[in-house]
Amino acid sequence: MTVAFLKTHKTAGTTVQNILFRFAERHNLTVALPHPSCEHQFCYPRNFSAHFVHPATRPPQVLASHLRFDRSELERLMPPGTIYVTILREPAAMFESLFSYYNQYCPAFRRVPNASLEAFLHAPEAYYRAGEHFAMFAHNTLAYDLGGDNERSPRDDAAYLAGLIRQVEEVFSLVMIAEYFDESLVLLRRLLAWDLDDVLYAKLNARAASSRLAAIPAALARAARTWNALDAGLYDHFNATFWRRVARAGRACVEREAQELRDARQRLLRRCFGDKPVLRPAAQIRTKQLQPWQPSRKVDIMGYDLPGGAGGAGPATEACIKLAMPEVQYSNYLLRKQKRRVSARARPEPVLDNPPPRPIRSLPRGPQGP
C-alpha cells in the first residue's frame, strides 16, 4: 500500500505528515523527499514535477511534503493503487493563520499598515497583486494547493468550482477536516487499515496564543470567506461530504473511537513529556531536534520538550523525539537515513580469493530427539 498526502498550508498538515513519517520509519517504507534545491518542500509554489523528488527516495511508498498538486506528475511518481488523502480547514480561520504566519514573506500582507488583518480584508484589492511572489498565500490558498486557479471566483463562474470539486473527488479517497481532526484520523485509520496507535500524535507547528486571534469576529470571518470564496466553496462541500461519510461509518462509533484516540494520546504525551505536557516557546526547548522553525519575530511557534532535555537515551526517548520532531528536522533526518540505505545497497559485495571455511557442524535449530 502506498499513500500520498497533499499537505495543504495552515491546516494541521504538519501533524498529519509527522504521523505518516513515523509510520513509514517504523515499517521501513521509502518516503518521497524533496531534492536539496527544493529545500523541504517540493519546489513549492511551482507545479509539482517528479523531478523534484530526491533520487535516493524513489520509488516512494509515502509522500507527505508540501507541493502544488499536479495529477499527471504524481501519477508518474506514485504506483497505481496509491491512496490519496488531503486536509482542509475553515477558510476564515485558515486565512487568519496565513496572514500571521506569512506576514513577513507575502508582499500583499507586508503592504498593510500595522499588519492589520482588518485593514487587509476591508479592501484586499488595494494590497493584493495577482502573480507576484507568494501571492497564493493571500488568496484562495486551498484552491492553489489543490492545483486550481486561485484567481477564479465562483460568483462569476460557478462551473469552475464544480469542476474543481469533481477533480478532487476523482483523486482523493479522503478529504480530512482540520476542525474535526480526531474524527478525521479515525477515518484515515480505517481507510489505511491501521491500528489506533498508528495515528497518535503531538500537535505540531502551533502558534502561541499571543500570535493569534482568540476568536475571529463574525464580520471579519464573513469578509475572509468572501475574499476566499473559492476556498469557502471547497470547504463547505467537503465538510458536508465528511459528515456524510461519518454517518455511513456510524457517528456514535466514530465518536467513541475518537475519544479512545484522545485518551491514548494524552497517555502518550504524559509518558513522553511529563505529567503536565505543555507546548513551549522555541526559546524554552532545550532539545535541539525539537526546536521549531520561527517564521518571524512576530510569530511564536510552539513545541514540546523532553523532561530534562535530551539527556535520556534508548528507543522510548527516540520515539518521543520523533513524535514532536518539526518538519524540517524530520525531513532532513529521513533523507540522511534513506541515502545511507541506498548507499549500502549499492555497495558491491567483497570478492574473496578463497571461500571461508565451512563450520565443523551446524548448531541444532531446536531441541533434538534422543
Contacts in CASP RR format, 6 or more apart in sequence:
PFRMAT RR
TARGET T0000
AUTHOR 0000-0000-0000
METHOD contacts of the structure
MODEL  1
MTVAFLKTHKTAGTTVQNILFRFAERHNLTVALPHPSCEHQFCYPRNFSA
HFVHPATRPPQVLASHLRFDRSELERLMPPGTIYVTILREPAAMFESLFS
YYNQYCPAFRRVPNASLEAFLHAPEAYYRAGEHFAMFAHNTLAYDLGGDN
ERSPRDDAAYLAGLIRQVEEVFSLVMIAEYFDESLVLLRRLLAWDLDDVL
YAKLNARAASSRLAAIPAALARAARTWNALDAGLYDHFNATFWRRVARAG
RACVEREAQELRDARQRLLRRCFGDKPVLRPAAQIRTKQLQPWQPSRKVD
IMGYDLPGGAGGAGPATEACIKLAMPEVQYSNYLLRKQKRRVSARARPEP
VLDNPPPRPIRSLPRGPQGP
1 61 0 8 1.000
1 83 0 8 1.000
1 192 0 8 1.000
2 60 0 8 1.000
2 61 0 8 1.000
2 62 0 8 1.000
2 78 0 8 1.000
2 79 0 8 1.000
2 81 0 8 1.000
2 82 0 8 1.000
2 83 0 8 1.000
3 20 0 8 1.000
3 61 0 8 1.000
3 62 0 8 1.000
3 63 0 8 1.000
3 64 0 8 1.000
3 82 0 8 1.000
3 83 0 8 1.000
3 85 0 8 1.000
3 192 0 8 1.000
4 62 0 8 1.000
4 63 0 8 1.000
4 64 0 8 1.000
4 74 0 8 1.000
4 78 0 8 1.000
4 82 0 8 1.000
4 83 0 8 1.000
4 84 0 8 1.000
4 85 0 8 1.000
5 13 0 8 1.000
5 16 0 8 1.000
5 17 0 8 1.000
5 20 0 8 1.000
5 62 0 8 1.000
5 63 0 8 1.000
5 64 0 8 1.000
5 84 0 8 1.000
5 85 0 8 1.000
5 86 0 8 1.000
6 67 0 8 1.000
6 69 0 8 1.000
6 84 0 8 1.000
6 85 0 8 1.000
6 86 0 8 1.000
6 145 0 8 1.000
6 146 0 8 1.000
6 172 0 8 1.000
7 13 0 8 1.000
7 14 0 8 1.000
7 16 0 8 1.000
7 17 0 8 1.000
7 64 0 8 1.000
7 65 0 8 1.000
7 66 0 8 1.000
7 67 0 8 1.000
7 86 0 8 1.000
7 87 0 8 1.000
8 86 0 8 1.000
8 87 0 8 1.000
8 88 0 8 1.000
8 89 0 8 1.000
8 141 0 8 1.000
8 142 0 8 1.000
8 145 0 8 1.000
8 146 0 8 1.000
9 66 0 8 1.000
9 94 0 8 1.000
9 98 0 8 1.000
9 137 0 8 1.000
9 141 0 8 1.000
9 145 0 8 1.000
10 89 0 8 1.000
10 94 0 8 1.000
10 97 0 8 1.000
10 98 0 8 1.000
10 101 0 8 1.000
10 141 0 8 1.000
11 87 0 8 1.000
11 88 0 8 1.000
11 89 0 8 1.000
11 94 0 8 1.000
11 142 0 8 1.000
11 178 0 8 1.000
12 87 0 8 1.000
12 89 0 8 1.000
12 178 0 8 1.000
12 181 0 8 1.000
12 203 0 8 1.000
13 87 0 8 1.000
13 178 0 8 1.000
13 205 0 8 1.000
14 204 0 8 1.000
14 205 0 8 1.000
14 326 0 8 1.000
14 327 0 8 1.000
15 181 0 8 1.000
15 201 0 8 1.000
15 202 0 8 1.000
15 203 0 8 1.000
15 204 0 8 1.000
15 205 0 8 1.000
16 64 0 8 1.000
16 85 0 8 1.000
16 87 0 8 1.000
16 176 0 8 1.000
16 188 0 8 1.000
17 64 0 8 1.000
17 65 0 8 1.000
17 327 0 8 1.000
18 201 0 8 1.000
18 202 0 8 1.000
18 204 0 8 1.000
18 322 0 8 1.000
18 323 0 8 1.000
18 325 0 8 1.000
18 327 0 8 1.000
18 330 0 8 1.000
19 185 0 8 1.000
19 198 0 8 1.000
19 199 0 8 1.000
19 200 0 8 1.000
19 201 0 8 1.000
20 31 0 8 1.000
20 62 0 8 1.000
20 64 0 8 1.000
21 31 0 8 1.000
21 62 0 8 1.000
21 64 0 8 1.000
21 322 0 8 1.000
21 330 0 8 1.000
21 334 0 8 1.000
22 322 0 8 1.000
22 323 0 8 1.000
23 29 0 8 1.000
23 62 0 8 1.000
23 194 0 8 1.000
23 198 0 8 1.000
24 30 0 8 1.000
24 31 0 8 1.000
24 61 0 8 1.000
24 62 0 8 1.000
24 334 0 8 1.000
25 31 0 8 1.000
25 322 0 8 1.000
25 334 0 8 1.000
25 337 0 8 1.000
29 61 0 8 1.000
29 62 0 8 1.000
30 57 0 8 1.000
30 58 0 8 1.000
30 59 0 8 1.000
30 60 0 8 1.000
30 61 0 8 1.000
30 62 0 8 1.000
30 338 0 8 1.000
31 57 0 8 1.000
31 60 0 8 1.000
31 61 0 8 1.000
31 62 0 8 1.000
31 63 0 8 1.000
31 64 0 8 1.000
31 334 0 8 1.000
31 338 0 8 1.000
32 53 0 8 1.000
32 54 0 8 1.000
32 57 0 8 1.000
32 58 0 8 1.000
32 60 0 8 1.000
32 62 0 8 1.000
32 63 0 8 1.000
32 64 0 8 1.000
32 65 0 8 1.000
32 77 0 8 1.000
33 53 0 8 1.000
33 54 0 8 1.000
33 57 0 8 1.000
33 65 0 8 1.000
33 331 0 8 1.000
33 334 0 8 1.000
33 335 0 8 1.000
33 338 0 8 1.000
34 40 0 8 1.000
34 41 0 8 1.000
34 42 0 8 1.000
34 43 0 8 1.000
34 52 0 8 1.000
34 53 0 8 1.000
34 54 0 8 1.000
34 65 0 8 1.000
34 331 0 8 1.000
35 43 0 8 1.000
35 51 0 8 1.000
35 52 0 8 1.000
35 53 0 8 1.000
35 54 0 8 1.000
36 54 0 8 1.000
37 43 0 8 1.000
38 44 0 8 1.000
38 52 0 8 1.000
40 65 0 8 1.000
40 66 0 8 1.000
40 327 0 8 1.000
40 328 0 8 1.000
40 331 0 8 1.000
40 332 0 8 1.000
41 65 0 8 1.000
41 66 0 8 1.000
41 67 0 8 1.000
42 48 0 8 1.000
42 49 0 8 1.000
42 52 0 8 1.000
42 53 0 8 1.000
42 65 0 8 1.000
42 66 0 8 1.000
42 67 0 8 1.000
43 49 0 8 1.000
43 52 0 8 1.000
43 67 0 8 1.000
44 66 0 8 1.000
44 67 0 8 1.000
44 68 0 8 1.000
45 68 0 8 1.000
45 134 0 8 1.000
45 136 0 8 1.000
45 144 0 8 1.000
46 52 0 8 1.000
46 68 0 8 1.000
47 68 0 8 1.000
47 70 0 8 1.000
47 73 0 8 1.000
47 147 0 8 1.000
48 67 0 8 1.000
48 68 0 8 1.000
48 69 0 8 1.000
48 70 0 8 1.000
48 73 0 8 1.000
48 74 0 8 1.000
49 70 0 8 1.000
49 73 0 8 1.000
50 73 0 8 1.000
50 74 0 8 1.000
50 76 0 8 1.000
50 77 0 8 1.000
52 67 0 8 1.000
53 60 0 8 1.000
53 77 0 8 1.000
54 335 0 8 1.000
56 335 0 8 1.000
56 338 0 8 1.000
56 339 0 8 1.000
56 342 0 8 1.000
57 335 0 8 1.000
57 338 0 8 1.000
58 77 0 8 1.000
59 77 0 8 1.000
59 79 0 8 1.000
60 77 0 8 1.000
60 78 0 8 1.000
63 74 0 8 1.000
63 77 0 8 1.000
63 78 0 8 1.000
65 327 0 8 1.000
65 331 0 8 1.000
68 144 0 8 1.000
68 145 0 8 1.000
68 147 0 8 1.000
69 145 0 8 1.000
69 146 0 8 1.000
69 147 0 8 1.000
69 148 0 8 1.000
70 147 0 8 1.000
71 167 0 8 1.000
71 171 0 8 1.000
74 84 0 8 1.000
83 173 0 8 1.000
83 174 0 8 1.000
83 191 0 8 1.000
83 192 0 8 1.000
84 171 0 8 1.000
84 172 0 8 1.000
84 173 0 8 1.000
85 172 0 8 1.000
85 173 0 8 1.000
85 174 0 8 1.000
85 175 0 8 1.000
85 176 0 8 1.000
85 188 0 8 1.000
85 191 0 8 1.000
86 146 0 8 1.000
86 168 0 8 1.000
86 172 0 8 1.000
86 174 0 8 1.000
86 175 0 8 1.000
86 176 0 8 1.000
87 175 0 8 1.000
87 176 0 8 1.000
87 177 0 8 1.000
87 178 0 8 1.000
87 184 0 8 1.000
88 142 0 8 1.000
88 175 0 8 1.000
88 176 0 8 1.000
88 177 0 8 1.000
88 178 0 8 1.000
88 234 0 8 1.000
88 235 0 8 1.000
88 238 0 8 1.000
88 239 0 8 1.000
89 97 0 8 1.000
89 142 0 8 1.000
89 177 0 8 1.000
89 178 0 8 1.000
89 179 0 8 1.000
89 235 0 8 1.000
90 178 0 8 1.000
90 179 0 8 1.000
90 235 0 8 1.000
90 239 0 8 1.000
91 142 0 8 1.000
91 224 0 8 1.000
91 225 0 8 1.000
91 228 0 8 1.000
91 231 0 8 1.000
91 232 0 8 1.000
91 235 0 8 1.000
92 216 0 8 1.000
92 220 0 8 1.000
92 221 0 8 1.000
92 222 0 8 1.000
92 224 0 8 1.000
92 225 0 8 1.000
93 179 0 8 1.000
93 216 0 8 1.000
94 141 0 8 1.000
94 142 0 8 1.000
94 178 0 8 1.000
94 231 0 8 1.000
95 141 0 8 1.000
95 224 0 8 1.000
95 227 0 8 1.000
95 228 0 8 1.000
96 117 0 8 1.000
96 212 0 8 1.000
96 213 0 8 1.000
96 216 0 8 1.000
96 224 0 8 1.000
97 207 0 8 1.000
97 212 0 8 1.000
98 106 0 8 1.000
98 137 0 8 1.000
98 138 0 8 1.000
98 141 0 8 1.000
99 109 0 8 1.000
99 117 0 8 1.000
99 120 0 8 1.000
99 138 0 8 1.000
100 117 0 8 1.000
100 207 0 8 1.000
100 211 0 8 1.000
100 212 0 8 1.000
100 298 0 8 1.000
100 299 0 8 1.000
101 207 0 8 1.000
101 295 0 8 1.000
101 299 0 8 1.000
102 109 0 8 1.000
102 134 0 8 1.000
102 137 0 8 1.000
102 295 0 8 1.000
103 109 0 8 1.000
103 110 0 8 1.000
103 115 0 8 1.000
103 296 0 8 1.000
103 298 0 8 1.000
103 299 0 8 1.000
104 110 0 8 1.000
104 295 0 8 1.000
104 296 0 8 1.000
104 298 0 8 1.000
105 134 0 8 1.000
105 137 0 8 1.000
105 295 0 8 1.000
106 134 0 8 1.000
106 135 0 8 1.000
106 137 0 8 1.000
106 138 0 8 1.000
107 129 0 8 1.000
107 132 0 8 1.000
107 133 0 8 1.000
107 134 0 8 1.000
107 135 0 8 1.000
108 120 0 8 1.000
108 124 0 8 1.000
108 127 0 8 1.000
108 128 0 8 1.000
108 129 0 8 1.000
108 132 0 8 1.000
108 135 0 8 1.000
108 138 0 8 1.000
108 139 0 8 1.000
109 115 0 8 1.000
109 120 0 8 1.000
109 127 0 8 1.000
109 137 0 8 1.000
109 138 0 8 1.000
111 126 0 8 1.000
111 127 0 8 1.000
112 119 0 8 1.000
112 120 0 8 1.000
112 127 0 8 1.000
113 119 0 8 1.000
115 298 0 8 1.000
117 213 0 8 1.000
117 220 0 8 1.000
118 220 0 8 1.000
120 127 0 8 1.000
121 220 0 8 1.000
121 223 0 8 1.000
121 224 0 8 1.000
121 227 0 8 1.000
122 223 0 8 1.000
124 138 0 8 1.000
124 139 0 8 1.000
124 227 0 8 1.000
127 138 0 8 1.000
128 135 0 8 1.000
128 138 0 8 1.000
128 139 0 8 1.000
129 135 0 8 1.000
130 139 0 8 1.000
130 151 0 8 1.000
136 144 0 8 1.000
136 145 0 8 1.000
136 150 0 8 1.000
139 150 0 8 1.000
139 151 0 8 1.000
139 227 0 8 1.000
139 228 0 8 1.000
140 150 0 8 1.000
140 151 0 8 1.000
140 228 0 8 1.000
140 229 0 8 1.000
140 230 0 8 1.000
140 231 0 8 1.000
141 150 0 8 1.000
141 228 0 8 1.000
141 231 0 8 1.000
142 228 0 8 1.000
142 230 0 8 1.000
142 231 0 8 1.000
142 234 0 8 1.000
142 235 0 8 1.000
143 149 0 8 1.000
143 150 0 8 1.000
143 152 0 8 1.000
143 164 0 8 1.000
143 230 0 8 1.000
143 231 0 8 1.000
143 234 0 8 1.000
144 150 0 8 1.000
146 164 0 8 1.000
146 167 0 8 1.000
146 168 0 8 1.000
146 234 0 8 1.000
148 164 0 8 1.000
149 160 0 8 1.000
150 230 0 8 1.000
152 160 0 8 1.000
152 161 0 8 1.000
152 230 0 8 1.000
153 229 0 8 1.000
153 230 0 8 1.000
154 160 0 8 1.000
154 161 0 8 1.000
154 229 0 8 1.000
154 230 0 8 1.000
154 233 0 8 1.000
155 229 0 8 1.000
160 230 0 8 1.000
161 230 0 8 1.000
161 233 0 8 1.000
161 234 0 8 1.000
164 230 0 8 1.000
164 234 0 8 1.000
165 233 0 8 1.000
165 234 0 8 1.000
165 237 0 8 1.000
165 238 0 8 1.000
168 175 0 8 1.000
168 234 0 8 1.000
168 238 0 8 1.000
169 241 0 8 1.000
173 191 0 8 1.000
174 184 0 8 1.000
174 187 0 8 1.000
174 188 0 8 1.000
174 191 0 8 1.000
174 245 0 8 1.000
175 238 0 8 1.000
175 241 0 8 1.000
175 242 0 8 1.000
176 184 0 8 1.000
176 185 0 8 1.000
176 187 0 8 1.000
176 188 0 8 1.000
176 242 0 8 1.000
177 183 0 8 1.000
177 184 0 8 1.000
177 238 0 8 1.000
177 239 0 8 1.000
177 242 0 8 1.000
178 184 0 8 1.000
180 242 0 8 1.000
182 258 0 8 1.000
182 261 0 8 1.000
182 262 0 8 1.000
183 246 0 8 1.000
183 254 0 8 1.000
183 255 0 8 1.000
183 258 0 8 1.000
184 242 0 8 1.000
185 199 0 8 1.000
185 201 0 8 1.000
185 258 0 8 1.000
185 261 0 8 1.000
186 199 0 8 1.000
186 249 0 8 1.000
186 254 0 8 1.000
186 257 0 8 1.000
186 258 0 8 1.000
186 261 0 8 1.000
187 242 0 8 1.000
187 245 0 8 1.000
187 246 0 8 1.000
187 249 0 8 1.000
187 254 0 8 1.000
188 194 0 8 1.000
188 199 0 8 1.000
189 195 0 8 1.000
189 196 0 8 1.000
189 198 0 8 1.000
189 199 0 8 1.000
190 249 0 8 1.000
192 198 0 8 1.000
196 257 0 8 1.000
196 260 0 8 1.000
196 261 0 8 1.000
196 264 0 8 1.000
197 264 0 8 1.000
199 261 0 8 1.000
200 261 0 8 1.000
200 264 0 8 1.000
200 265 0 8 1.000
200 268 0 8 1.000
200 323 0 8 1.000
201 265 0 8 1.000
201 323 0 8 1.000
202 269 0 8 1.000
202 272 0 8 1.000
202 273 0 8 1.000
202 304 0 8 1.000
202 323 0 8 1.000
202 324 0 8 1.000
203 279 0 8 1.000
204 292 0 8 1.000
204 303 0 8 1.000
204 324 0 8 1.000
204 326 0 8 1.000
204 327 0 8 1.000
205 292 0 8 1.000
205 301 0 8 1.000
205 326 0 8 1.000
205 327 0 8 1.000
206 279 0 8 1.000
206 301 0 8 1.000
206 302 0 8 1.000
206 303 0 8 1.000
207 299 0 8 1.000
207 300 0 8 1.000
207 301 0 8 1.000
207 302 0 8 1.000
208 279 0 8 1.000
208 281 0 8 1.000
208 300 0 8 1.000
208 301 0 8 1.000
208 302 0 8 1.000
210 300 0 8 1.000
211 298 0 8 1.000
211 299 0 8 1.000
211 300 0 8 1.000
216 224 0 8 1.000
225 231 0 8 1.000
225 232 0 8 1.000
226 232 0 8 1.000
246 254 0 8 1.000
268 323 0 8 1.000
269 277 0 8 1.000
269 304 0 8 1.000
270 276 0 8 1.000
270 277 0 8 1.000
271 316 0 8 1.000
271 320 0 8 1.000
272 304 0 8 1.000
272 306 0 8 1.000
272 319 0 8 1.000
272 320 0 8 1.000
272 323 0 8 1.000
272 324 0 8 1.000
273 304 0 8 1.000
273 305 0 8 1.000
273 306 0 8 1.000
273 307 0 8 1.000
273 320 0 8 1.000
273 324 0 8 1.000
274 307 0 8 1.000
277 304 0 8 1.000
279 302 0 8 1.000
279 303 0 8 1.000
279 304 0 8 1.000
280 302 0 8 1.000
280 303 0 8 1.000
280 304 0 8 1.000
280 305 0 8 1.000
281 300 0 8 1.000
281 302 0 8 1.000
282 291 0 8 1.000
282 292 0 8 1.000
282 294 0 8 1.000
282 300 0 8 1.000
282 301 0 8 1.000
282 302 0 8 1.000
282 303 0 8 1.000
284 305 0 8 1.000
285 291 0 8 1.000
285 292 0 8 1.000
285 303 0 8 1.000
285 304 0 8 1.000
285 305 0 8 1.000
286 305 0 8 1.000
286 306 0 8 1.000
286 308 0 8 1.000
286 309 0 8 1.000
286 310 0 8 1.000
287 305 0 8 1.000
287 306 0 8 1.000
287 309 0 8 1.000
287 310 0 8 1.000
287 321 0 8 1.000
288 310 0 8 1.000
289 310 0 8 1.000
289 321 0 8 1.000
289 325 0 8 1.000
289 329 0 8 1.000
289 333 0 8 1.000
290 303 0 8 1.000
290 304 0 8 1.000
290 305 0 8 1.000
290 306 0 8 1.000
290 321 0 8 1.000
290 324 0 8 1.000
290 325 0 8 1.000
290 326 0 8 1.000
290 329 0 8 1.000
291 326 0 8 1.000
292 301 0 8 1.000
292 302 0 8 1.000
292 303 0 8 1.000
292 326 0 8 1.000
293 301 0 8 1.000
293 326 0 8 1.000
293 327 0 8 1.000
293 328 0 8 1.000
294 300 0 8 1.000
294 301 0 8 1.000
295 301 0 8 1.000
303 324 0 8 1.000
303 326 0 8 1.000
304 323 0 8 1.000
304 324 0 8 1.000
305 324 0 8 1.000
306 312 0 8 1.000
306 317 0 8 1.000
306 320 0 8 1.000
306 321 0 8 1.000
310 317 0 8 1.000
310 321 0 8 1.000
311 317 0 8 1.000
322 330 0 8 1.000
325 333 0 8 1.000
END
